Amino acid sequence: MLSYQHLYHAGNQADIHKHATLAVLLRKMAEKDKPMSYLESHAGRGVYDLNAPESAKTGEAAAGIEAFLKSGKAPEEHPYISLITRMRREISPSVYPGSPFIAEALLRPTDTIHLMELHPREYDALYRMMRYPNVHLHKRDGFEGVPALCPPTPARGIVFTDPSYEDKTDYATTARFVLKLHRKWATGVIAVWYPILKDNPHFDLTKPLSEAGLPKFFQSEILFKKPATALIGSGMIIVNTPFGTEDEMAEIKGWL
Ligand SMILES: C[S@@+](CC[C@H](N)C(=O)[O-])C[C@H]1O[C@@H](n2cnc3c(N)ncnc32)[C@H](O)[C@@H]1O
């Protein structure tokens, strides 16, 4: 089933949590000179226009990133916030970076980026947005394609996974995906986003992962004060969490 389109939801509260967390991880990992790999299993289109009718229809970006930026509480020096500010100044006031663009912006030309996206329209948009010499695009099932490339070259790096969870079985599939990746690439950082809904389907993902004894396991969950949709909160799990990132990732909860 491929009906999900992130354009309806880009820049919502969950994206703030997800993308700010990713930016903290990438900035930390890019402090070391050694080249690294970034692999993303469910890339979406890379860059979003928050003036698009899809975004206006849900109003999620207006209640999310737009409201946060207007609140004056956004820390200007944070890599996620400073990237958005720069893009709005240099490209357009309605542009919003998806995770592939955040990775390209915060990593170096010597780093290798692999992006997987299965939806033909999203893949075409990704292809238009993300043509950089160090970026490899794959129209491929990310649950199968990312493990096939692991351990990657360079062997230092991160997998970011952000499925659409259209199907309830995606939670258990994502748990198996993370465990398989960790078996194939024991030192790789793995970052997973998941939605929190009323009946807690995410337990099929979080329970097996929290019980697996994974190294440097970090979990962050936010329950929204005023959920506008069935999405009542946002969660992130990190495996092999880079040293010195926990406090900064935990601070993001306070933003929301
Ligand atoms: C939540 S969106 C990704 C958003 C993106 N990570 C971001 O933060 O900018 C999930 C994407 O996964 C794609 N998708 C769904 N199933 C997939 C699969 N098995 N392999 C690769 N992509 C898939 C959908 O078309 C959708 O674009």
The ligand as an SDF file (V2000), in Angstrom:
LIG
                    3D

 27 29  0  0  0  0  0  0  0  0999 V2000
    7.0920    9.4730    6.3520 C   0  0  0  0  0  0  0  0  0  0  0  0
    7.5150    9.5220    4.6780 S   0  0  0  0  0  0  0  0  0  0  0  0
    9.2280    9.9260    4.7030 C   0  0  0  0  0  0  0  0  0  0  0  0
    9.5440   11.3280    5.0990 C   0  0  0  0  0  0  0  0  0  0  0  0
   11.0230   11.6190    5.1830 C   0  0  0  0  0  0  0  0  0  0  0  0
   11.7410   10.6140    5.9540 N   0  0  0  0  0  0  0  0  0  0  0  0
   11.2780   12.9710    5.7990 C   0  0  0  0  0  0  0  0  0  0  0  0
   11.3360   13.0630    7.0350 O   0  0  0  0  0  0  0  0  0  0  0  0
   11.4430   13.9330    5.0520 O   0  0  0  0  0  0  0  0  0  0  0  0
    7.5490    7.8150    4.2450 C   0  0  0  0  0  0  0  0  0  0  0  0
    7.8820    7.5780    2.7860 C   0  0  0  0  0  0  0  0  0  0  0  0
    8.1140    6.1790    2.6080 O   0  0  0  0  0  0  0  0  0  0  0  0
    7.6890    5.8170    1.3130 C   0  0  0  0  0  0  0  0  0  0  0  0
    7.5700    4.3410    1.3460 N   0  0  0  0  0  0  0  0  0  0  0  0
    6.5460    3.5780    1.7960 C   0  0  0  0  0  0  0  0  0  0  0  0
    6.8920    2.2680    1.7880 N   0  0  0  0  0  0  0  0  0  0  0  0
    8.1810    2.2180    1.3670 C   0  0  0  0  0  0  0  0  0  0  0  0
    9.1210    1.1590    1.2190 C   0  0  0  0  0  0  0  0  0  0  0  0
    8.7890   -0.1230    1.5000 N   0  0  0  0  0  0  0  0  0  0  0  0
   10.3750    1.4560    0.7970 N   0  0  0  0  0  0  0  0  0  0  0  0
   10.7230    2.7400    0.5110 C   0  0  0  0  0  0  0  0  0  0  0  0
    9.8780    3.7890    0.6480 N   0  0  0  0  0  0  0  0  0  0  0  0
    8.6220    3.5270    1.0710 C   0  0  0  0  0  0  0  0  0  0  0  0
    6.4190    6.5840    1.1130 C   0  0  0  0  0  0  0  0  0  0  0  0
    6.1290    6.7170   -0.2620 O   0  0  0  0  0  0  0  0  0  0  0  0
    6.7790    7.9200    1.7920 C   0  0  0  0  0  0  0  0  0  0  0  0
    7.2750    8.8260    0.8460 O   0  0  0  0  0  0  0  0  0  0  0  0
  1  2  1  0
  2  3  1  0
  2 10  1  0
  3  4  1  0
  4  5  1  0
  5  6  1  0
  5  7  1  0
  7  8  2  0
  7  9  1  0
 10 11  1  0
 11 12  1  0
 11 26  1  0
 12 13  1  0
 13 14  1  0
 13 24  1  0
 14 15  1  0
 14 23  1  0
 15 16  2  0
 16 17  1  0
 17 18  1  0
 17 23  2  0
 18 19  1  0
 18 20  2  0
 20 21  1  0
 21 22  2  0
 22 23  1  0
 24 25  1  0
 24 26  1  0
 26 27  1  0
M  CHG  2   2   1   9  -1
M  END
$$$$
